[in-house]
Structure formats: C-alpha cells, structure tokens
Amino acid sequence: MTVFGQDGSAVGQVEAEMRRARKLAGDVAAIAGCVAAQVEELAAMLERRADLVPERAEELHARAARLREFARHEHGEEQRWRRVHDGEDRS
C-alpha cells in the first residue's frame, strides 16, 4: 500500500480529486436549481396565458402541469447533488 503526504503524492492527488468532485457536484446542484426555477416561471406563464386564451386553457394547464412535474424532478436533482457536495452521499 502506498501512502504519501499532501505534497502532490498519491494521497494529495486523491484529496484534490475529492475537492474537485465536490465543487463540481455543487455546480451541478446550482444548475439544477436554476433550471427548476426557470421551468417554474414558464409554467406560471402558461397558467396566466390559459386565463387569457380560454379556448386553449385545457392544453395550457396540461403543459404547465408537465413543466411543474419536471421542475420537481430538477429540485430533487438539486438536493441529490447538494448532498454529494456536502459529503453526505457516498454513492
């Protein structure tokens, strides 16, 4: 077994890779959160549009519902990647 110090050795390289992986997980979490927020705004816009265009209300409400479902998925991804970033998820 080879174990070295934190000066560019095997152990130091693993520690650096772990820090980088956690930073990337934080970045992915932030992106998923932004996507979820944008999708929620789009769903809200379609709901408002449905009020203005009654002949398309059913279709627009259905699209808004699908968007909200996707936003919930993205919020879940945000939470999952946040746990990785915080070191709570080892999978």
PyMOL Python script that loads the backbone (N, CA, C, O; Angstrom):
from pymol import cmd

cmd.read_pdbstr("""\
ATOM      1  N   MET A   1       0.849  -1.180   0.000  1.00  0.00           N
ATOM      2  CA  MET A   1       0.000   0.000   0.000  1.00  0.00           C
ATOM      3  C   MET A   1       0.891   1.237   0.000  1.00  0.00           C
ATOM      4  O   MET A   1       1.821   1.339   0.799  1.00  0.00           O
ATOM      5  N   THR A   2       0.607   2.163  -0.885  1.00  0.00           N
ATOM      6  CA  THR A   2       1.395   3.383  -0.987  1.00  0.00           C
ATOM      7  C   THR A   2       0.601   4.546  -0.414  1.00  0.00           C
ATOM      8  O   THR A   2      -0.489   4.858  -0.894  1.00  0.00           O
ATOM      9  N   VAL A   3       1.143   5.179   0.602  1.00  0.00           N
ATOM     10  CA  VAL A   3       0.516   6.355   1.195  1.00  0.00           C
ATOM     11  C   VAL A   3       1.600   7.408   1.346  1.00  0.00           C
ATOM     12  O   VAL A   3       2.647   7.155   1.942  1.00  0.00           O
ATOM     13  N   PHE A   4       1.343   8.582   0.805  1.00  0.00           N
ATOM     14  CA  PHE A   4       2.303   9.674   0.854  1.00  0.00           C
ATOM     15  C   PHE A   4       1.660  10.886   1.511  1.00  0.00           C
ATOM     16  O   PHE A   4       0.530  10.811   1.993  1.00  0.00           O
ATOM     17  N   GLY A   5       2.358  11.967   1.528  1.00  0.00           N
ATOM     18  CA  GLY A   5       1.858  13.208   2.111  1.00  0.00           C
ATOM     19  C   GLY A   5       0.997  13.997   1.138  1.00  0.00           C
ATOM     20  O   GLY A   5       0.624  13.499   0.076  1.00  0.00           O
ATOM     21  N   GLN A   6       0.685  15.241   1.514  1.00  0.00           N
ATOM     22  CA  GLN A   6      -0.205  16.093   0.726  1.00  0.00           C
ATOM     23  C   GLN A   6       0.557  16.982  -0.260  1.00  0.00           C
ATOM     24  O   GLN A   6       0.035  18.013  -0.684  1.00  0.00           O
ATOM     25  N   ASP A   7       1.743  16.613  -0.617  1.00  0.00           N
ATOM     26  CA  ASP A   7       2.588  17.444  -1.470  1.00  0.00           C
ATOM     27  C   ASP A   7       2.650  16.951  -2.912  1.00  0.00           C
ATOM     28  O   ASP A   7       3.722  16.931  -3.517  1.00  0.00           O
ATOM     29  N   GLY A   8       1.485  16.546  -3.474  1.00  0.00           N
ATOM     30  CA  GLY A   8       1.466  16.029  -4.835  1.00  0.00           C
ATOM     31  C   GLY A   8       1.594  14.525  -4.881  1.00  0.00           C
ATOM     32  O   GLY A   8       1.671  13.939  -5.960  1.00  0.00           O
ATOM     33  N   SER A   9       1.617  13.907  -3.744  1.00  0.00           N
ATOM     34  CA  SER A   9       1.736  12.455  -3.690  1.00  0.00           C
ATOM     35  C   SER A   9       0.385  11.812  -3.957  1.00  0.00           C
ATOM     36  O   SER A   9      -0.593  12.505  -4.237  1.00  0.00           O
ATOM     37  N   ALA A  10       0.328  10.499  -3.874  1.00  0.00           N
ATOM     38  CA  ALA A  10      -0.909   9.761  -4.142  1.00  0.00           C
ATOM     39  C   ALA A  10      -2.051  10.231  -3.249  1.00  0.00           C
ATOM     40  O   ALA A  10      -3.160  10.450  -3.736  1.00  0.00           O
ATOM     41  N   VAL A  11      -1.804  10.387  -1.970  1.00  0.00           N
ATOM     42  CA  VAL A  11      -2.848  10.832  -1.049  1.00  0.00           C
ATOM     43  C   VAL A  11      -3.274  12.262  -1.389  1.00  0.00           C
ATOM     44  O   VAL A  11      -4.467  12.565  -1.397  1.00  0.00           O
ATOM     45  N   GLY A  12      -2.327  13.125  -1.664  1.00  0.00           N
ATOM     46  CA  GLY A  12      -2.644  14.505  -2.028  1.00  0.00           C
ATOM     47  C   GLY A  12      -3.456  14.595  -3.299  1.00  0.00           C
ATOM     48  O   GLY A  12      -4.349  15.434  -3.414  1.00  0.00           O
ATOM     49  N   GLN A  13      -3.153  13.739  -4.248  1.00  0.00           N
ATOM     50  CA  GLN A  13      -3.899  13.733  -5.502  1.00  0.00           C
ATOM     51  C   GLN A  13      -5.340  13.291  -5.275  1.00  0.00           C
ATOM     52  O   GLN A  13      -6.265  13.865  -5.850  1.00  0.00           O
ATOM     53  N   VAL A  14      -5.532  12.285  -4.450  1.00  0.00           N
ATOM     54  CA  VAL A  14      -6.886  11.816  -4.148  1.00  0.00           C
ATOM     55  C   VAL A  14      -7.670  12.916  -3.443  1.00  0.00           C
ATOM     56  O   VAL A  14      -8.837  13.148  -3.755  1.00  0.00           O
ATOM     57  N   GLU A  15      -7.034  13.589  -2.498  1.00  0.00           N
ATOM     58  CA  GLU A  15      -7.715  14.685  -1.792  1.00  0.00           C
ATOM     59  C   GLU A  15      -8.099  15.795  -2.757  1.00  0.00           C
ATOM     60  O   GLU A  15      -9.197  16.342  -2.659  1.00  0.00           O
ATOM     61  N   ALA A  16      -7.220  16.134  -3.682  1.00  0.00           N
ATOM     62  CA  ALA A  16      -7.514  17.178  -4.662  1.00  0.00           C
ATOM     63  C   ALA A  16      -8.668  16.749  -5.570  1.00  0.00           C
ATOM     64  O   ALA A  16      -9.536  17.558  -5.898  1.00  0.00           O
ATOM     65  N   GLU A  17      -8.675  15.484  -5.972  1.00  0.00           N
ATOM     66  CA  GLU A  17      -9.766  14.990  -6.817  1.00  0.00           C
ATOM     67  C   GLU A  17     -11.098  15.020  -6.071  1.00  0.00           C
ATOM     68  O   GLU A  17     -12.131  15.337  -6.661  1.00  0.00           O
ATOM     69  N   MET A  18     -11.081  14.696  -4.790  1.00  0.00           N
ATOM     70  CA  MET A  18     -12.301  14.736  -3.989  1.00  0.00           C
ATOM     71  C   MET A  18     -12.819  16.169  -3.858  1.00  0.00           C
ATOM     72  O   MET A  18     -14.023  16.402  -3.959  1.00  0.00           O
ATOM     73  N   ARG A  19     -11.924  17.124  -3.636  1.00  0.00           N
ATOM     74  CA  ARG A  19     -12.338  18.533  -3.567  1.00  0.00           C
ATOM     75  C   ARG A  19     -12.943  18.982  -4.890  1.00  0.00           C
ATOM     76  O   ARG A  19     -13.967  19.663  -4.921  1.00  0.00           O
ATOM     77  N   ARG A  20     -12.294  18.590  -5.975  1.00  0.00           N
ATOM     78  CA  ARG A  20     -12.812  18.963  -7.309  1.00  0.00           C
ATOM     79  C   ARG A  20     -14.183  18.313  -7.548  1.00  0.00           C
ATOM     80  O   ARG A  20     -15.091  18.965  -8.063  1.00  0.00           O
ATOM     81  N   ALA A  21     -14.337  17.056  -7.183  1.00  0.00           N
ATOM     82  CA  ALA A  21     -15.619  16.369  -7.373  1.00  0.00           C
ATOM     83  C   ALA A  21     -16.717  17.049  -6.564  1.00  0.00           C
ATOM     84  O   ALA A  21     -17.835  17.209  -7.052  1.00  0.00           O
ATOM     85  N   ARG A  22     -16.412  17.449  -5.340  1.00  0.00           N
ATOM     86  CA  ARG A  22     -17.423  18.136  -4.522  1.00  0.00           C
ATOM     87  C   ARG A  22     -17.775  19.496  -5.108  1.00  0.00           C
ATOM     88  O   ARG A  22     -18.938  19.898  -5.091  1.00  0.00           O
ATOM     89  N   LYS A  23     -16.778  20.207  -5.627  1.00  0.00           N
ATOM     90  CA  LYS A  23     -17.058  21.507  -6.245  1.00  0.00           C
ATOM     91  C   LYS A  23     -17.950  21.319  -7.472  1.00  0.00           C
ATOM     92  O   LYS A  23     -18.908  22.066  -7.670  1.00  0.00           O
ATOM     93  N   LEU A  24     -17.630  20.319  -8.291  1.00  0.00           N
ATOM     94  CA  LEU A  24     -18.460  20.053  -9.472  1.00  0.00           C
ATOM     95  C   LEU A  24     -19.872  19.654  -9.071  1.00  0.00           C
ATOM     96  O   LEU A  24     -20.835  20.059  -9.722  1.00  0.00           O
ATOM     97  N   ALA A  25     -20.009  18.873  -8.019  1.00  0.00           N
ATOM     98  CA  ALA A  25     -21.344  18.497  -7.538  1.00  0.00           C
ATOM     99  C   ALA A  25     -22.119  19.744  -7.115  1.00  0.00           C
ATOM    100  O   ALA A  25     -23.320  19.843  -7.364  1.00  0.00           O
ATOM    101  N   GLY A  26     -21.441  20.688  -6.481  1.00  0.00           N
ATOM    102  CA  GLY A  26     -22.088  21.945  -6.108  1.00  0.00           C
ATOM    103  C   GLY A  26     -22.527  22.732  -7.334  1.00  0.00           C
ATOM    104  O   GLY A  26     -23.600  23.336  -7.348  1.00  0.00           O
ATOM    105  N   ASP A  27     -21.683  22.718  -8.365  1.00  0.00           N
ATOM    106  CA  ASP A  27     -22.032  23.405  -9.611  1.00  0.00           C
ATOM    107  C   ASP A  27     -23.262  22.763 -10.263  1.00  0.00           C
ATOM    108  O   ASP A  27     -24.162  23.463 -10.725  1.00  0.00           O
ATOM    109  N   VAL A  28     -23.291  21.438 -10.297  1.00  0.00           N
ATOM    110  CA  VAL A  28     -24.436  20.728 -10.883  1.00  0.00           C
ATOM    111  C   VAL A  28     -25.697  21.028 -10.082  1.00  0.00           C
ATOM    112  O   VAL A  28     -26.766  21.230 -10.658  1.00  0.00           O
ATOM    113  N   ALA A  29     -25.579  21.057  -8.759  1.00  0.00           N
ATOM    114  CA  ALA A  29     -26.736  21.375  -7.909  1.00  0.00           C
ATOM    115  C   ALA A  29     -27.270  22.770  -8.237  1.00  0.00           C
ATOM    116  O   ALA A  29     -28.479  22.968  -8.350  1.00  0.00           O
ATOM    117  N   ALA A  30     -26.369  23.721  -8.387  1.00  0.00           N
ATOM    118  CA  ALA A  30     -26.789  25.089  -8.696  1.00  0.00           C
ATOM    119  C   ALA A  30     -27.478  25.162 -10.057  1.00  0.00           C
ATOM    120  O   ALA A  30     -28.481  25.859 -10.212  1.00  0.00           O
ATOM    121  N   ILE A  31     -26.941  24.445 -11.037  1.00  0.00           N
ATOM    122  CA  ILE A  31     -27.548  24.439 -12.368  1.00  0.00           C
ATOM    123  C   ILE A  31     -28.941  23.823 -12.310  1.00  0.00           C
ATOM    124  O   ILE A  31     -29.880  24.356 -12.902  1.00  0.00           O
ATOM    125  N   ALA A  32     -29.081  22.702 -11.600  1.00  0.00           N
ATOM    126  CA  ALA A  32     -30.396  22.053 -11.484  1.00  0.00           C
ATOM    127  C   ALA A  32     -31.390  22.993 -10.813  1.00  0.00           C
ATOM    128  O   ALA A  32     -32.556  23.042 -11.205  1.00  0.00           O
ATOM    129  N   GLY A  33     -30.946  23.735  -9.812  1.00  0.00           N
ATOM    130  CA  GLY A  33     -31.826  24.702  -9.152  1.00  0.00           C
ATOM    131  C   GLY A  33     -32.264  25.811 -10.092  1.00  0.00           C
ATOM    132  O   GLY A  33     -33.423  26.228 -10.078  1.00  0.00           O
ATOM    133  N   CYS A  34     -31.333  26.288 -10.908  1.00  0.00           N
ATOM    134  CA  CYS A  34     -31.670  27.335 -11.887  1.00  0.00           C
ATOM    135  C   CYS A  34     -32.648  26.816 -12.934  1.00  0.00           C
ATOM    136  O   CYS A  34     -33.591  27.512 -13.312  1.00  0.00           O
ATOM    137  N   VAL A  35     -32.421  25.598 -13.399  1.00  0.00           N
ATOM    138  CA  VAL A  35     -33.337  25.007 -14.378  1.00  0.00           C
ATOM    139  C   VAL A  35     -34.728  24.894 -13.771  1.00  0.00           C
ATOM    140  O   VAL A  35     -35.719  25.246 -14.411  1.00  0.00           O
ATOM    141  N   ALA A  36     -34.802  24.404 -12.537  1.00  0.00           N
ATOM    142  CA  ALA A  36     -36.103  24.254 -11.874  1.00  0.00           C
ATOM    143  C   ALA A  36     -36.813  25.598 -11.758  1.00  0.00           C
ATOM    144  O   ALA A  36     -38.016  25.686 -12.002  1.00  0.00           O
ATOM    145  N   ALA A  37     -36.084  26.633 -11.390  1.00  0.00           N
ATOM    146  CA  ALA A  37     -36.695  27.955 -11.245  1.00  0.00           C
ATOM    147  C   ALA A  37     -37.212  28.479 -12.583  1.00  0.00           C
ATOM    148  O   ALA A  37     -38.304  29.042 -12.652  1.00  0.00           O
ATOM    149  N   GLN A  38     -36.428  28.292 -13.643  1.00  0.00           N
ATOM    150  CA  GLN A  38     -36.853  28.756 -14.970  1.00  0.00           C
ATOM    151  C   GLN A  38     -38.090  28.000 -15.450  1.00  0.00           C
ATOM    152  O   GLN A  38     -39.000  28.589 -16.031  1.00  0.00           O
ATOM    153  N   VAL A  39     -38.113  26.700 -15.203  1.00  0.00           N
ATOM    154  CA  VAL A  39     -39.250  25.884 -15.625  1.00  0.00           C
ATOM    155  C   VAL A  39     -40.504  26.275 -14.839  1.00  0.00           C
ATOM    156  O   VAL A  39     -41.601  26.318 -15.396  1.00  0.00           O
ATOM    157  N   GLU A  40     -40.340  26.559 -13.548  1.00  0.00           N
ATOM    158  CA  GLU A  40     -41.482  27.016 -12.754  1.00  0.00           C
ATOM    159  C   GLU A  40     -42.025  28.341 -13.280  1.00  0.00           C
ATOM    160  O   GLU A  40     -43.239  28.542 -13.324  1.00  0.00           O
ATOM    161  N   GLU A  41     -41.135  29.242 -13.677  1.00  0.00           N
ATOM    162  CA  GLU A  41     -41.580  30.519 -14.251  1.00  0.00           C
ATOM    163  C   GLU A  41     -42.345  30.292 -15.551  1.00  0.00           C
ATOM    164  O   GLU A  41     -43.361  30.940 -15.801  1.00  0.00           O
ATOM    165  N   LEU A  42     -41.861  29.382 -16.366  1.00  0.00           N
ATOM    166  CA  LEU A  42     -42.537  29.075 -17.622  1.00  0.00           C
ATOM    167  C   LEU A  42     -43.921  28.482 -17.350  1.00  0.00           C
ATOM    168  O   LEU A  42     -44.889  28.834 -18.025  1.00  0.00           O
ATOM    169  N   ALA A  43     -44.019  27.592 -16.376  1.00  0.00           N
ATOM    170  CA  ALA A  43     -45.320  27.009 -16.018  1.00  0.00           C
ATOM    171  C   ALA A  43     -46.284  28.094 -15.558  1.00  0.00           C
ATOM    172  O   ALA A  43     -47.456  28.084 -15.933  1.00  0.00           O
ATOM    173  N   ALA A  44     -45.801  29.019 -14.756  1.00  0.00           N
ATOM    174  CA  ALA A  44     -46.650  30.116 -14.282  1.00  0.00           C
ATOM    175  C   ALA A  44     -47.115  30.982 -15.455  1.00  0.00           C
ATOM    176  O   ALA A  44     -48.259  31.437 -15.482  1.00  0.00           O
ATOM    177  N   MET A  45     -46.226  31.206 -16.421  1.00  0.00           N
ATOM    178  CA  MET A  45     -46.593  31.998 -17.594  1.00  0.00           C
ATOM    179  C   MET A  45     -47.699  31.290 -18.384  1.00  0.00           C
ATOM    180  O   MET A  45     -48.641  31.934 -18.847  1.00  0.00           O
ATOM    181  N   LEU A  46     -47.584  29.968 -18.538  1.00  0.00           N
ATOM    182  CA  LEU A  46     -48.618  29.228 -19.258  1.00  0.00           C
ATOM    183  C   LEU A  46     -49.941  29.271 -18.511  1.00  0.00           C
ATOM    184  O   LEU A  46     -50.995  29.345 -19.141  1.00  0.00           O
ATOM    185  N   GLU A  47     -49.913  29.226 -17.192  1.00  0.00           N
ATOM    186  CA  GLU A  47     -51.145  29.331 -16.406  1.00  0.00           C
ATOM    187  C   GLU A  47     -51.806  30.697 -16.632  1.00  0.00           C
ATOM    188  O   GLU A  47     -53.023  30.787 -16.798  1.00  0.00           O
ATOM    189  N   ARG A  48     -50.996  31.748 -16.637  1.00  0.00           N
ATOM    190  CA  ARG A  48     -51.553  33.085 -16.895  1.00  0.00           C
ATOM    191  C   ARG A  48     -52.129  33.167 -18.305  1.00  0.00           C
ATOM    192  O   ARG A  48     -53.186  33.760 -18.521  1.00  0.00           O
ATOM    193  N   ARG A  49     -51.428  32.572 -19.255  1.00  0.00           N
ATOM    194  CA  ARG A  49     -51.892  32.576 -20.641  1.00  0.00           C
ATOM    195  C   ARG A  49     -53.215  31.826 -20.756  1.00  0.00           C
ATOM    196  O   ARG A  49     -54.093  32.227 -21.521  1.00  0.00           O
ATOM    197  N   ALA A  50     -53.361  30.745 -20.005  1.00  0.00           N
ATOM    198  CA  ALA A  50     -54.602  29.957 -20.048  1.00  0.00           C
ATOM    199  C   ALA A  50     -55.796  30.811 -19.633  1.00  0.00           C
ATOM    200  O   ALA A  50     -56.901  30.626 -20.142  1.00  0.00           O
ATOM    201  N   ASP A  51     -55.577  31.744 -18.710  1.00  0.00           N
ATOM    202  CA  ASP A  51     -56.656  32.637 -18.285  1.00  0.00           C
ATOM    203  C   ASP A  51     -57.047  33.614 -19.400  1.00  0.00           C
ATOM    204  O   ASP A  51     -58.188  34.069 -19.470  1.00  0.00           O
ATOM    205  N   LEU A  52     -56.090  33.922 -20.262  1.00  0.00           N
ATOM    206  CA  LEU A  52     -56.336  34.892 -21.329  1.00  0.00           C
ATOM    207  C   LEU A  52     -56.863  34.253 -22.617  1.00  0.00           C
ATOM    208  O   LEU A  52     -57.487  34.920 -23.443  1.00  0.00           O
ATOM    209  N   VAL A  53     -56.604  32.961 -22.776  1.00  0.00           N
ATOM    210  CA  VAL A  53     -56.992  32.267 -24.004  1.00  0.00           C
ATOM    211  C   VAL A  53     -57.832  31.040 -23.611  1.00  0.00           C
ATOM    212  O   VAL A  53     -57.325  29.918 -23.588  1.00  0.00           O
ATOM    213  N   PRO A  54     -59.101  31.258 -23.306  1.00  0.00           N
ATOM    214  CA  PRO A  54     -59.937  30.164 -22.797  1.00  0.00           C
ATOM    215  C   PRO A  54     -60.031  28.959 -23.727  1.00  0.00           C
ATOM    216  O   PRO A  54     -60.149  27.827 -23.259  1.00  0.00           O
ATOM    217  N   GLU A  55     -59.980  29.188 -25.033  1.00  0.00           N
ATOM    218  CA  GLU A  55     -60.103  28.062 -25.969  1.00  0.00           C
ATOM    219  C   GLU A  55     -58.882  27.124 -25.914  1.00  0.00           C
ATOM    220  O   GLU A  55     -58.953  25.990 -26.386  1.00  0.00           O
ATOM    221  N   ARG A  56     -57.783  27.589 -25.348  1.00  0.00           N
ATOM    222  CA  ARG A  56     -56.584  26.747 -25.210  1.00  0.00           C
ATOM    223  C   ARG A  56     -56.262  26.456 -23.750  1.00  0.00           C
ATOM    224  O   ARG A  56     -55.205  25.903 -23.446  1.00  0.00           O
ATOM    225  N   ALA A  57     -57.159  26.822 -22.854  1.00  0.00           N
ATOM    226  CA  ALA A  57     -56.889  26.702 -21.415  1.00  0.00           C
ATOM    227  C   ALA A  57     -56.533  25.277 -21.004  1.00  0.00           C
ATOM    228  O   ALA A  57     -55.576  25.069 -20.258  1.00  0.00           O
ATOM    229  N   GLU A  58     -57.287  24.308 -21.479  1.00  0.00           N
ATOM    230  CA  GLU A  58     -57.029  22.917 -21.079  1.00  0.00           C
ATOM    231  C   GLU A  58     -55.624  22.480 -21.486  1.00  0.00           C
ATOM    232  O   GLU A  58     -54.889  21.898 -20.689  1.00  0.00           O
ATOM    233  N   GLU A  59     -55.263  22.767 -22.733  1.00  0.00           N
ATOM    234  CA  GLU A  59     -53.926  22.413 -23.231  1.00  0.00           C
ATOM    235  C   GLU A  59     -52.839  23.124 -22.432  1.00  0.00           C
ATOM    236  O   GLU A  59     -51.844  22.507 -22.051  1.00  0.00           O
ATOM    237  N   LEU A  60     -53.022  24.406 -22.181  1.00  0.00           N
ATOM    238  CA  LEU A  60     -52.003  25.181 -21.464  1.00  0.00           C
ATOM    239  C   LEU A  60     -51.867  24.726 -20.015  1.00  0.00           C
ATOM    240  O   LEU A  60     -50.755  24.674 -19.490  1.00  0.00           O
ATOM    241  N   HIS A  61     -52.967  24.398 -19.369  1.00  0.00           N
ATOM    242  CA  HIS A  61     -52.901  23.875 -17.995  1.00  0.00           C
ATOM    243  C   HIS A  61     -52.166  22.535 -17.964  1.00  0.00           C
ATOM    244  O   HIS A  61     -51.385  22.268 -17.051  1.00  0.00           O
ATOM    245  N   ALA A  62     -52.420  21.702 -18.963  1.00  0.00           N
ATOM    246  CA  ALA A  62     -51.745  20.400 -19.031  1.00  0.00           C
ATOM    247  C   ALA A  62     -50.242  20.571 -19.229  1.00  0.00           C
ATOM    248  O   ALA A  62     -49.443  19.876 -18.602  1.00  0.00           O
ATOM    249  N   ARG A  63     -49.865  21.494 -20.097  1.00  0.00           N
ATOM    250  CA  ARG A  63     -48.435  21.762 -20.314  1.00  0.00           C
ATOM    251  C   ARG A  63     -47.790  22.309 -19.036  1.00  0.00           C
ATOM    252  O   ARG A  63     -46.675  21.923 -18.685  1.00  0.00           O
ATOM    253  N   ALA A  64     -48.485  23.193 -18.357  1.00  0.00           N
ATOM    254  CA  ALA A  64     -47.968  23.755 -17.104  1.00  0.00           C
ATOM    255  C   ALA A  64     -47.777  22.650 -16.065  1.00  0.00           C
ATOM    256  O   ALA A  64     -46.794  22.649 -15.324  1.00  0.00           O
ATOM    257  N   ALA A  65     -48.715  21.719 -16.017  1.00  0.00           N
ATOM    258  CA  ALA A  65     -48.605  20.613 -15.061  1.00  0.00           C
ATOM    259  C   ALA A  65     -47.377  19.749 -15.363  1.00  0.00           C
ATOM    260  O   ALA A  65     -46.663  19.339 -14.448  1.00  0.00           O
ATOM    261  N   ARG A  66     -47.136  19.476 -16.647  1.00  0.00           N
ATOM    262  CA  ARG A  66     -45.951  18.684 -17.021  1.00  0.00           C
ATOM    263  C   ARG A  66     -44.672  19.438 -16.689  1.00  0.00           C
ATOM    264  O   ARG A  66     -43.694  18.837 -16.243  1.00  0.00           O
ATOM    265  N   LEU A  67     -44.670  20.738 -16.900  1.00  0.00           N
ATOM    266  CA  LEU A  67     -43.494  21.539 -16.549  1.00  0.00           C
ATOM    267  C   LEU A  67     -43.243  21.527 -15.040  1.00  0.00           C
ATOM    268  O   LEU A  67     -42.099  21.428 -14.596  1.00  0.00           O
ATOM    269  N   ARG A  68     -44.301  21.625 -14.273  1.00  0.00           N
ATOM    270  CA  ARG A  68     -44.132  21.592 -12.814  1.00  0.00           C
ATOM    271  C   ARG A  68     -43.603  20.237 -12.345  1.00  0.00           C
ATOM    272  O   ARG A  68     -42.820  20.160 -11.398  1.00  0.00           O
ATOM    273  N   GLU A  69     -44.035  19.182 -13.010  1.00  0.00           N
ATOM    274  CA  GLU A  69     -43.511  17.847 -12.694  1.00  0.00           C
ATOM    275  C   GLU A  69     -42.007  17.796 -12.970  1.00  0.00           C
ATOM    276  O   GLU A  69     -41.239  17.263 -12.170  1.00  0.00           O
ATOM    277  N   PHE A  70     -41.601  18.350 -14.100  1.00  0.00           N
ATOM    278  CA  PHE A  70     -40.177  18.391 -14.428  1.00  0.00           C
ATOM    279  C   PHE A  70     -39.416  19.257 -13.432  1.00  0.00           C
ATOM    280  O   PHE A  70     -38.299  18.914 -13.044  1.00  0.00           O
ATOM    281  N   ALA A  71     -39.999  20.366 -13.017  1.00  0.00           N
ATOM    282  CA  ALA A  71     -39.349  21.234 -12.031  1.00  0.00           C
ATOM    283  C   ALA A  71     -39.146  20.482 -10.711  1.00  0.00           C
ATOM    284  O   ALA A  71     -38.105  20.623 -10.069  1.00  0.00           O
ATOM    285  N   ARG A  72     -40.144  19.682 -10.308  1.00  0.00           N
ATOM    286  CA  ARG A  72     -39.984  18.880  -9.086  1.00  0.00           C
ATOM    287  C   ARG A  72     -38.820  17.898  -9.240  1.00  0.00           C
ATOM    288  O   ARG A  72     -38.045  17.689  -8.307  1.00  0.00           O
ATOM    289  N   HIS A  73     -38.711  17.305 -10.416  1.00  0.00           N
ATOM    290  CA  HIS A  73     -37.586  16.400 -10.686  1.00  0.00           C
ATOM    291  C   HIS A  73     -36.261  17.146 -10.540  1.00  0.00           C
ATOM    292  O   HIS A  73     -35.332  16.653  -9.898  1.00  0.00           O
ATOM    293  N   GLU A  74     -36.179  18.322 -11.131  1.00  0.00           N
ATOM    294  CA  GLU A  74     -34.935  19.105 -11.061  1.00  0.00           C
ATOM    295  C   GLU A  74     -34.619  19.532  -9.632  1.00  0.00           C
ATOM    296  O   GLU A  74     -33.451  19.569  -9.247  1.00  0.00           O
ATOM    297  N   HIS A  75     -35.633  19.852  -8.845  1.00  0.00           N
ATOM    298  CA  HIS A  75     -35.389  20.171  -7.436  1.00  0.00           C
ATOM    299  C   HIS A  75     -34.821  18.950  -6.715  1.00  0.00           C
ATOM    300  O   HIS A  75     -33.940  19.078  -5.864  1.00  0.00           O
ATOM    301  N   GLY A  76     -35.325  17.776  -7.057  1.00  0.00           N
ATOM    302  CA  GLY A  76     -34.778  16.549  -6.476  1.00  0.00           C
ATOM    303  C   GLY A  76     -33.327  16.341  -6.858  1.00  0.00           C
ATOM    304  O   GLY A  76     -32.513  15.943  -6.025  1.00  0.00           O
ATOM    305  N   GLU A  77     -32.996  16.609  -8.117  1.00  0.00           N
ATOM    306  CA  GLU A  77     -31.606  16.515  -8.560  1.00  0.00           C
ATOM    307  C   GLU A  77     -30.730  17.535  -7.836  1.00  0.00           C
ATOM    308  O   GLU A  77     -29.597  17.240  -7.456  1.00  0.00           O
ATOM    309  N   GLU A  78     -31.262  18.717  -7.654  1.00  0.00           N
ATOM    310  CA  GLU A  78     -30.511  19.749  -6.921  1.00  0.00           C
ATOM    311  C   GLU A  78     -30.182  19.251  -5.508  1.00  0.00           C
ATOM    312  O   GLU A  78     -29.048  19.376  -5.047  1.00  0.00           O
ATOM    313  N   GLN A  79     -31.171  18.694  -4.838  1.00  0.00           N
ATOM    314  CA  GLN A  79     -30.950  18.189  -3.481  1.00  0.00           C
ATOM    315  C   GLN A  79     -29.957  17.031  -3.475  1.00  0.00           C
ATOM    316  O   GLN A  79     -29.089  16.951  -2.606  1.00  0.00           O
ATOM    317  N   ARG A  80     -30.094  16.139  -4.449  1.00  0.00           N
ATOM    318  CA  ARG A  80     -29.181  14.986  -4.525  1.00  0.00           C
ATOM    319  C   ARG A  80     -27.741  15.435  -4.702  1.00  0.00           C
ATOM    320  O   ARG A  80     -26.850  14.952  -4.004  1.00  0.00           O
ATOM    321  N   TRP A  81     -27.506  16.360  -5.635  1.00  0.00           N
ATOM    322  CA  TRP A  81     -26.145  16.835  -5.881  1.00  0.00           C
ATOM    323  C   TRP A  81     -25.637  17.704  -4.735  1.00  0.00           C
ATOM    324  O   TRP A  81     -24.434  17.748  -4.477  1.00  0.00           O
ATOM    325  N   ARG A  82     -26.539  18.390  -4.051  1.00  0.00           N
ATOM    326  CA  ARG A  82     -26.132  19.182  -2.884  1.00  0.00           C
ATOM    327  C   ARG A  82     -25.608  18.252  -1.784  1.00  0.00           C
ATOM    328  O   ARG A  82     -24.635  18.576  -1.104  1.00  0.00           O
ATOM    329  N   ARG A  83     -26.266  17.082  -1.612  1.00  0.00           N
ATOM    330  CA  ARG A  83     -25.785  16.117  -0.621  1.00  0.00           C
ATOM    331  C   ARG A  83     -24.394  15.609  -0.988  1.00  0.00           C
ATOM    332  O   ARG A  83     -23.545  15.435  -0.113  1.00  0.00           O
ATOM    333  N   VAL A  84     -24.158  15.374  -2.270  1.00  0.00           N
ATOM    334  CA  VAL A  84     -22.822  14.951  -2.709  1.00  0.00           C
ATOM    335  C   VAL A  84     -21.819  16.055  -2.399  1.00  0.00           C
ATOM    336  O   VAL A  84     -20.737  15.789  -1.875  1.00  0.00           O
ATOM    337  N   HIS A  85     -22.177  17.281  -2.719  1.00  0.00           N
ATOM    338  CA  HIS A  85     -21.296  18.427  -2.456  1.00  0.00           C
ATOM    339  C   HIS A  85     -20.975  18.536  -0.978  1.00  0.00           C
ATOM    340  O   HIS A  85     -19.841  18.831  -0.599  1.00  0.00           O
ATOM    341  N   ASP A  86     -21.977  18.297  -0.145  1.00  0.00           N
ATOM    342  CA  ASP A  86     -21.796  18.425   1.301  1.00  0.00           C
ATOM    343  C   ASP A  86     -21.162  17.191   1.933  1.00  0.00           C
ATOM    344  O   ASP A  86     -20.907  17.173   3.137  1.00  0.00           O
ATOM    345  N   GLY A  87     -20.907  16.169   1.137  1.00  0.00           N
ATOM    346  CA  GLY A  87     -20.256  14.968   1.639  1.00  0.00           C
ATOM    347  C   GLY A  87     -21.196  14.010   2.338  1.00  0.00           C
ATOM    348  O   GLY A  87     -20.747  13.121   3.062  1.00  0.00           O
ATOM    349  N   GLU A  88     -22.497  14.176   2.134  1.00  0.00           N
ATOM    350  CA  GLU A  88     -23.483  13.323   2.801  1.00  0.00           C
ATOM    351  C   GLU A  88     -23.840  12.094   1.981  1.00  0.00           C
ATOM    352  O   GLU A  88     -24.444  11.163   2.515  1.00  0.00           O
ATOM    353  N   ASP A  89     -23.491  12.061   0.715  1.00  0.00           N
ATOM    354  CA  ASP A  89     -23.868  10.969  -0.178  1.00  0.00           C
ATOM    355  C   ASP A  89     -22.594  10.331  -0.715  1.00  0.00           C
ATOM    356  O   ASP A  89     -21.807  10.982  -1.401  1.00  0.00           O
ATOM    357  N   ARG A  90     -22.402   9.101  -0.411  1.00  0.00           N
ATOM    358  CA  ARG A  90     -21.189   8.397  -0.854  1.00  0.00           C
ATOM    359  C   ARG A  90     -21.407   7.547  -2.090  1.00  0.00           C
ATOM    360  O   ARG A  90     -20.483   6.867  -2.536  1.00  0.00           O
ATOM    361  N   SER A  91     -22.623   7.568  -2.664  1.00  0.00           N
ATOM    362  CA  SER A  91     -22.890   6.700  -3.826  1.00  0.00           C
ATOM    363  C   SER A  91     -22.370   7.283  -5.106  1.00  0.00           C
ATOM    364  O   SER A  91     -22.517   6.674  -6.166  1.00  0.00           O
TER     365      SER A  91
END
""", "prot")
cmd.dss("prot")
cmd.show_as("cartoon", "prot")
cmd.util.cbc("prot")
cmd.orient("prot")
